[in-house]
Every structure is written in C-alpha cells, then in structure tokens.
Amino acid sequence: MHETRTEIMPNVYLTYLPAGKFKTGLLSAQLLTPLRRETASANALLPAVLHRGTMRCPDMEQLSAAMDRLYGAQVDYTVRKKGETQCIGFTASFIDDAFVPGGERLLEPAAELLGELLLDPVTRGGRFLSEYVESEKSNLIDAIRAVRNDKREWADLRLLQEMCADEPYGVRRLGDEESARKLHNRSLYQHSQKLMESSRLELFYCGSAGEQRVRDALLEAFSTLPRGVATELEMPRTYAAPSQPRFVTEQMDVTQGKLAMGFRCASRDVPAMILVNLLFGGSSNSKLFLNVREKLSLCYYASSQYARSKGILTVSSGIETRDYDRALEEILRQLKAVQDGDWEDWELPGARNTILSSLRAMPDSQRAMENWYLGQTATGQEETPEELALALQAVTPERICAAAQTVQLDTVYFLKGKE
C-alpha cells in the first residue's frame, strides 16, 4: 500500500489508502476538535442531528431512499476520542465501481451525500429542527447514563476521571448529562457553525479509485466548507505519577467488585511499552490472565491497556471484595516480574506474534485502516502499521525491562458492593 496524506483545502486533509481487493469503497469525513468538558456533549450530539436529514433529503425516509439509489450505500455517524482530541463525522460505504451494473460511478454521489450531511443540514429559521435535536438529545443522555449500568466500563471511566481530573483525557467521549440537557436547537446550530469554520477536517478514502479522482470528488463535495481561524490541536501531554498513589473507593449495588488501576509510563520507547503491556495483561497469554485469573482465581477477568499518546497503562479487573488486598498485591507482583525480565522463553515471542498478527490483519478491513490513520493524525503521529511492525520486531528484552521500570502506580479505583 502507498498511502498519502495531502492538504487539499485550507486545514482540510485527504488520506488516500489505495486498495483494490475490496468490493466496496469507504469514505470518511471527520472534524477534529480539542476534547473539552464544556463542548464534548455538543460535539457528540451534532453528528446525530446532522444524520437526521439534509435540505435535499429532509428526513430519514428520504435519506434512506437516496442511499438505496446508491445501491444500498450506508452512512454512519461517529463520535470518537483519540488521545485528547474529539473526532466527529461520518463514514460512508458503497459498492466499488467494478461491481456496479452498467459501469455507474458511485464515488462522486457518495462524496456529495457526505458533503450535504455536514454542510447542508435541514434547518428552519436559522436553526436545527427542534424535534430532531430533542429526540437525539434524549438518545445521547440515555447513552451517557447507560455507562453506569456496565459496571466494568463505569469503573474504568471513573479511574480516568480521578487519575486525569485536570487533563482533557479525563473527559468522556460523549460528554456529561448536565451539559447535554442544556443544549437546544439554536445553541447547537450556532456551535456547529463555529465548529465548521475552525476545526480541521480529515478526509479518508480506501478503495480502488485513483487518487486524483477521489480528490476532485471531495473538493466538489466540500467546496462550500467555511474556513475561519483554525483551532490548533494540542498534542497529548504526559505527566509523572505522584509520589504516593491515590486510592479511591466507591460503593454501588454490585455483587462483584471492580478494581481499576492506572499507571504513568515515563518511557518514550513506544514499541517496547506495547510489548510490556502485552506481557503484563494485554493478551490471553499475559501474566494477569494466566496467573492472577487462571492460576490463583483472584479475578473474574483481568487485563491491561496501554494508551501510547498519553503514556498511561491501565488495569481492569473484577474481583470479590474480600480479595481486594490480595488481588492488588498480586497485580503489582506480576508487573514487577515484567520489570525484572522474569518471564518464560515463550512469553515474549507469544506477545510479539499477537501484535504482529493484528497489524498484518489490518489491511483486510477498511474501517480498521480508517480508524488507525485517524488516530495517527489526531495524536500527531505518522507511523504506518508496517513501520510499527518492523519496530516491534527490533525490540530486545533489555529494552522491555527498561521501559517497564518506568511504570509507576498513579491511582487505584475500587468499586465495591454496599454492605
């Protein structure tokens, strides 16, 4: 693959991912804006409202009919958090020209529809339709509340809120219920106008069409995009762990305790840290899974994740409340084993093969590729999956130990049942 990224309009970039093996083409249009507590809910609500209709297709029925005319094209709205950037927009999937009867071209009308959804939404009197805003606002509030019902997700969220309380990274992807309730059709429309003018627009294409054709189609589709003073995206900042870890305990009506732990990682050796995470708890062959869960039966589940843009490693586990001290101690003991290089001969090759297999499989999914390159642009990185794979193959055990030794406990969050 020979991917390219070029600026085709002021603060508008096209990432072109040529791929001839798919029967579909994928187009994505994503507005990138700093993740902020005061705007997160408005940003999350906006694409849902825009998805309700355009001036040409002012309701879901007519919008569906327009997609049916494109041989069943699909357009989904997205709200994603990449580092400390909120990414909102649409992805469109449509049949590749080679498989369309009569040689009809679908790239151009699909791009046109994406442009309409972002730039020509259905409005009345200089504002969004109240019924659309209120309906989608209710759905957004339900989605925000639903996290509380998934106790594992809730514990992981609360950990980051406590650990990154003064950082954008602690802000939820969908914002908060209080901010969402304050939104109405006029304020949301005014917010959308500012967002369109100031946000960077990242466009992605994955399919068989030539780059110039894709560029021309998108230039036409987004020709009316207003451009004002650009809001610069701040790259995620990393922080050191406190001298003493913070411990937070909360109670809810749960039968299974949730233990979440957050660590700060000072190492800038990202490939080594990826392997540290895989050895520690990032795979089904990790120390947390095989020892804490399987061998000692201290956890119903135990896994770890590494957020490379923030230098944060987190552990998520489900335990019996009575096992809190033992589980906490054992999780830290397994981290110490990784730091000391105390692993079996098969563990490092197994961890490396896990991530390499995942990277090799990425070009088999258009959405996975779009998500990867969106994450790269949103966090200021320029690494291809192939480049990361080569870097991972060069990591030595010594580098892994050195990276692991920079991992320090920052915050422990425990959600336990009511007595």
C-alpha positions in Angstrom: 0.0 0.0 0.0 1.2 3.5 -0.9 -0.9 5.7 1.3 -0.6 9.5 1.0 -1.9 12.5 3.1 -2.2 15.9 1.4 -3.8 19.2 2.2 -6.5 19.7 -0.5 -8.0 22.8 1.1 -7.1 25.1 4.0 -7.0 22.9 7.0 -8.6 20.0 5.1 -6.5 16.9 4.6 -7.1 13.8 2.4 -5.6 10.4 3.5 -5.7 8.2 0.4 -5.4 4.4 1.1 -5.4 2.6 -2.2 -6.8 -0.9 -2.1 -8.2 -3.0 -5.0 -9.2 -6.1 -3.1 -12.5 -4.8 -1.7 -15.9 -4.9 -3.3 -16.7 -1.6 -1.6 -15.2 1.9 -1.2 -15.0 3.7 2.0 -15.2 7.5 2.5 -14.9 9.2 5.9 -15.2 12.8 6.9 -14.1 13.7 10.4 -13.9 17.0 12.2 -11.1 17.2 14.8 -11.5 19.4 17.8 -9.9 19.6 21.2 -11.6 17.5 23.8 -13.1 19.9 26.3 -15.6 19.3 29.1 -17.7 22.4 28.1 -18.1 21.3 24.4 -17.9 17.5 24.5 -21.7 16.9 24.7 -22.5 19.4 22.0 -19.9 17.8 19.7 -21.3 14.4 20.4 -24.9 15.5 19.7 -24.1 17.3 16.5 -23.4 14.3 14.1 -26.5 12.5 15.4 -28.7 15.6 14.5 -26.9 16.1 11.1 -27.6 12.4 10.4 -31.4 13.1 10.5 -31.5 14.8 7.2 -30.3 17.4 4.6 -32.1 20.1 2.8 -32.4 17.8 -0.2 -33.4 14.8 1.9 -35.0 16.4 5.0 -36.0 13.2 6.8 -34.8 9.7 7.4 -37.1 8.2 4.8 -35.8 10.4 2.0 -32.2 10.0 3.2 -32.7 6.2 3.1 -34.1 6.4 -0.4 -31.1 8.4 -1.5 -28.8 5.7 -0.1 -30.9 3.0 -1.8 -30.4 4.7 -5.1 -26.7 4.3 -4.5 -27.2 0.5 -4.4 -27.6 0.3 -0.7 -24.8 2.6 0.4 -24.5 3.1 4.2 -23.6 6.2 6.1 -23.0 6.1 9.8 -22.2 8.9 12.2 -19.2 8.6 14.5 -18.1 10.1 17.8 -14.5 9.1 18.8 -11.9 10.1 21.3 -8.3 9.9 20.1 -5.9 11.0 22.8 -7.2 14.4 23.8 -9.0 15.1 20.5 -12.7 14.5 19.8 -13.4 13.3 16.3 -16.9 13.6 14.9 -18.3 13.0 11.5 -19.5 10.3 9.1 -18.2 7.2 7.3 -19.8 6.0 4.1 -19.5 2.6 2.5 -20.7 1.9 -1.1 -20.2 -0.6 -3.9 -16.9 -0.3 -5.8 -17.4 0.8 -9.4 -16.2 -2.5 -10.8 -19.2 -4.3 -9.3 -21.9 -1.7 -10.2 -24.2 -2.7 -13.1 -23.6 -0.7 -16.3 -20.4 0.9 -15.0 -22.2 3.5 -12.9 -19.8 5.6 -10.8 -20.8 5.8 -7.1 -17.8 7.6 -5.6 -18.9 11.1 -6.7 -22.6 10.8 -5.4 -21.4 9.2 -2.2 -19.0 12.1 -1.6 -21.7 14.6 -2.4 -24.0 13.0 0.2 -21.3 13.2 2.8 -20.8 16.9 2.0 -24.5 17.5 2.3 -24.8 15.9 5.7 -22.0 18.1 7.1 -22.6 21.3 5.2 -26.3 21.4 4.2 -28.3 20.0 7.1 -32.1 20.5 7.3 -32.8 23.8 9.1 -35.7 26.1 9.8 -35.3 29.8 10.5 -31.6 29.6 11.0 -31.6 26.7 13.5 -31.9 22.9 13.5 -35.3 21.4 13.7 -36.3 21.3 17.4 -37.9 17.8 17.1 -34.6 16.3 15.7 -32.5 18.0 18.4 -34.7 16.9 21.3 -35.0 13.3 20.0 -31.3 12.9 19.6 -30.5 14.7 22.9 -32.7 12.2 24.7 -30.7 9.4 22.9 -27.4 11.0 24.0 -28.5 11.3 27.6 -29.6 7.6 27.6 -26.2 6.6 26.2 -24.3 8.7 28.8 -26.4 7.1 31.6 -26.0 3.6 30.1 -22.3 3.5 31.0 -23.3 3.4 34.7 -25.1 0.1 34.0 -22.0 -1.5 32.7 -20.0 -1.6 35.9 -16.7 -2.6 34.3 -16.9 0.3 31.9 -18.0 2.6 34.7 -15.0 1.6 36.9 -12.6 2.2 34.0 -14.2 5.6 33.3 -14.1 6.6 37.0 -10.4 5.6 37.1 -9.6 8.0 34.3 -11.8 10.8 35.8 -9.8 10.6 39.0 -6.4 10.0 37.5 -6.8 12.7 34.8 -9.1 15.1 36.7 -7.3 18.2 35.4 -6.5 16.8 32.0 -8.6 16.7 28.8 -8.0 12.9 28.8 -10.3 12.6 31.7 -13.3 14.0 29.7 -15.8 11.4 28.5 -16.2 10.9 24.8 -19.9 11.7 24.9 -19.6 14.5 27.5 -21.8 14.6 30.6 -25.6 14.6 31.2 -25.7 18.1 32.7 -24.1 19.7 29.7 -26.3 17.7 27.3 -29.5 18.8 29.0 -28.7 22.5 28.4 -28.5 22.1 24.6 -31.2 23.3 22.3 -31.7 23.7 18.6 -30.5 27.3 18.3 -27.4 26.9 20.6 -26.4 23.7 18.8 -26.7 25.3 15.4 -24.5 28.2 16.5 -22.0 25.8 17.9 -22.0 23.8 14.6 -21.2 27.0 12.6 -18.2 27.8 14.8 -17.0 24.1 14.6 -17.2 24.0 10.8 -15.2 27.2 10.5 -12.4 26.4 12.9 -12.0 22.6 13.0 -9.5 20.6 11.0 -11.3 18.3 8.5 -9.7 14.9 7.9 -11.0 13.0 4.9 -10.2 9.3 4.3 -10.7 7.1 1.2 -10.0 3.4 1.0 -10.8 1.7 -2.3 -9.8 1.2 -5.9 -10.5 4.7 -7.4 -7.5 6.8 -8.4 -6.2 9.5 -6.1 -6.9 12.4 -8.4 -10.5 11.3 -8.9 -11.0 11.0 -5.2 -9.5 14.4 -4.7 -11.7 16.0 -7.3 -14.9 14.4 -5.9 -14.1 15.6 -2.4 -13.1 19.1 -3.5 -16.5 19.4 -5.2 -18.4 17.9 -2.3 -16.8 20.2 0.3 -16.4 23.3 -1.8 -18.8 25.3 0.5 -17.0 24.4 3.7 -16.5 27.7 5.6 -12.9 28.3 6.7 -12.0 30.7 9.5 -9.3 30.9 12.1 -8.2 27.3 12.7 -8.3 25.9 16.2 -4.9 24.2 16.8 -5.0 20.7 18.3 -2.8 20.3 21.3 -0.8 17.1 21.3 -1.5 14.9 24.4 0.8 15.8 27.3 2.3 13.2 29.6 2.6 13.6 33.4 4.6 11.9 36.1 3.0 9.8 38.7 2.5 11.3 42.2 5.0 10.5 44.9 2.2 8.5 46.6 -0.5 6.6 44.7 -4.1 7.8 45.2 -6.7 5.3 46.4 -10.4 5.9 45.7 -13.2 3.6 46.9 -16.9 4.0 46.0 -20.0 1.9 46.6 -22.7 0.8 44.3 -25.3 -2.0 44.3 -22.9 -4.6 42.8 -22.2 -8.2 43.6 -18.8 -8.2 42.0 -16.1 -5.6 42.9 -14.3 -3.7 40.2 -10.7 -2.9 40.7 -9.2 -0.5 38.2 -5.6 0.7 38.4 -3.8 3.5 36.5 0.0 3.7 35.9 2.1 6.5 34.4 4.8 5.4 31.9 7.8 7.7 31.6 9.4 5.7 28.7 9.3 7.1 25.2 10.1 3.7 23.7 6.6 3.0 22.4 7.3 -0.4 20.7 8.9 -1.6 24.0 5.9 -0.3 26.0 3.5 -2.1 23.7 5.2 -5.4 24.4 5.3 -4.5 28.2 1.5 -4.2 28.1 1.1 -7.5 26.1 3.3 -9.4 28.6 1.6 -7.8 31.6 -2.1 -8.0 30.7 -2.8 -7.2 27.1 -3.4 -10.7 25.8 -4.9 -14.1 26.7 -1.3 -15.3 27.3 -0.4 -12.5 29.6 0.7 -12.7 33.3 -2.5 -11.2 34.6 -4.7 -13.6 32.6 -2.6 -16.8 33.3 -1.6 -16.1 36.9 -4.0 -13.8 38.6 -7.1 -15.0 36.8 -6.4 -18.7 35.9 -3.9 -19.9 38.4 -4.8 -18.0 41.5 -8.5 -17.4 40.7 -8.3 -13.9 42.2 -10.2 -12.2 39.4 -13.2 -12.9 37.2 -11.3 -11.0 34.5 -8.0 -9.1 34.4 -6.5 -7.2 31.5 -4.4 -4.1 30.8 -4.4 -1.4 28.1 -1.7 1.0 27.0 -2.6 4.5 25.7 0.6 5.4 23.9 -0.3 9.1 23.2 -0.7 9.7 27.0 1.9 7.3 28.4 -0.8 5.7 30.5 -1.2 2.0 31.3 -4.5 0.8 33.0 -5.6 -2.4 34.5 -9.2 -3.6 34.6 -10.3 -6.4 36.8 -13.4 -7.9 38.5 -12.9 -9.4 42.0 -14.6 -10.4 45.2 -14.5 -7.6 47.7 -12.7 -9.8 50.3 -9.9 -10.4 47.8 -9.1 -6.7 47.3 -5.7 -6.7 49.1 -4.6 -10.0 47.6 -5.6 -9.0 44.1 -3.9 -5.6 44.3 -0.7 -7.2 45.7 -0.7 -9.9 43.0 -1.3 -7.5 40.1 1.7 -5.4 41.3 3.8 -8.6 41.7 3.1 -9.5 38.0 4.2 -6.0 36.9 7.4 -6.4 38.9 8.0 -9.7 37.1 7.8 -7.9 33.8 10.1 -5.2 35.1 12.6 -7.8 36.2 12.5 -9.8 33.0 11.1 -12.7 34.8 9.2 -14.4 32.0 9.3 -17.8 30.3 11.0 -18.3 27.0 7.7 -18.5 25.1 6.2 -15.3 26.6 8.0 -12.7 24.6 7.6 -14.4 21.2 4.0 -15.0 22.0 3.3 -11.4 22.9 5.2 -10.2 19.8 3.3 -12.6 17.5 0.0 -11.4 18.9 0.5 -7.8 18.0 2.2 -8.6 14.6 -0.8 -10.7 13.6 -3.1 -7.9 14.5 -1.1 -5.4 12.4 -0.9 -7.8 9.4 -4.7 -8.3 9.5 -5.4 -4.5 9.5 -5.2 -4.0 5.7 -8.1 -6.6 5.5 -10.5 -4.1 7.0 -11.2 -0.7 5.5 -12.7 0.5 8.8 -9.7 -0.6 10.8 -7.4 1.2 8.4 -9.5 4.4 8.6 -9.5 4.2 12.4 -5.8 3.6 12.5 -4.9 6.7 10.4 -7.5 8.8 12.1 -5.7 8.0 15.4 -2.4 8.9 13.9 -3.5 12.3 12.6 -5.4 13.1 15.8 -2.4 12.4 18.0 0.4 13.9 15.8 1.9 10.6 14.7 3.0 9.4 11.2 3.5 5.7 11.6 2.1 3.1 9.3 1.2 -0.4 10.6 4.1 -1.8 8.6 6.5 0.6 10.2 5.3 -0.3 13.7 5.6 -4.0 12.9 9.3 -3.5 11.9 9.9 -1.5 15.1 8.3 -4.2 17.2 10.5 -6.9 15.7 13.6 -5.0 16.7 12.7 -4.7 20.4 15.1 -6.5 22.7 14.3 -7.9 26.2 16.6 -5.3 27.7 14.5 -2.5 26.1 11.3 -4.1 27.5 12.8 -4.2 31.0 14.0 -0.6 30.8 10.6 0.6 29.6 8.7 -1.4 32.2 10.8 0.0 35.0 9.5 3.5 34.3 5.9 2.3 35.0 4.6 3.8 38.3 1.3 3.4 40.1 -0.8 6.6 40.0 -4.3 5.8 41.0 -6.3 2.8 42.3 -10.1 2.9 42.0 -12.2 0.3 43.7 -16.0 -0.1 43.2 -17.4 -2.4 45.8 -20.9 -3.5 46.8 -22.9 -2.0 49.6 -22.6 -3.8 52.9 
